[in-house]
Amino acid sequence: MSQLSYAVDIQPNTLYPQVELDTSMGKIVVELDRTRSPITVDNFLTYVVKGHYDNTLFHRVIPDFVVQGGGLDLKKEERPTDKPIVNESGNGLSNLTGTIAMARESEPHTATSQFYFNVVDNEKLDPSSRRWGYTVFGEVTSGMEVLQAMSLVPTEFNNQLEWPDFPVQDIILKKATLLPRN
């Protein structure tokens, strides 16, 4: 199915949509900023509405840095994604504590479904005059204590994926839900 077939479901006229992330460690609610990151918010909400994030793992946890998820199923296999989106990191939003941003590869326009939460101020991830940054597109409005607890779980090198910073005990994103308009 094309992304257009979901357009009516992502609240296109809501400037600050809210999404609840029900995790194995508790609930987190984020408010997204469509005024600053319209492409990124629509992309994220399309994945939410399609159920892409349901039963996925938070697979990268680095204390005093980030908690990342949105790409791996419970078998630790990558979920298929839509095509990458344009980087909107020059939108005036900063990678500060409690913000949600898009993960990407080293090339700037490679974000698909993976996202991360900043658990400290990470201005070094913001754009500069010489480089692209990582697009911030919202902030945590409740559940910050859940996020802080996630950031402290023990991690290890995952041999199956050859990835560092993998939680020893799975942290599961059970369900992501676009909340009704206020």
Order of alpha helices (4+ residues) and beta strands (2+ residues): beta-beta-alpha-beta-beta-beta-beta-beta-alpha-beta-beta-beta
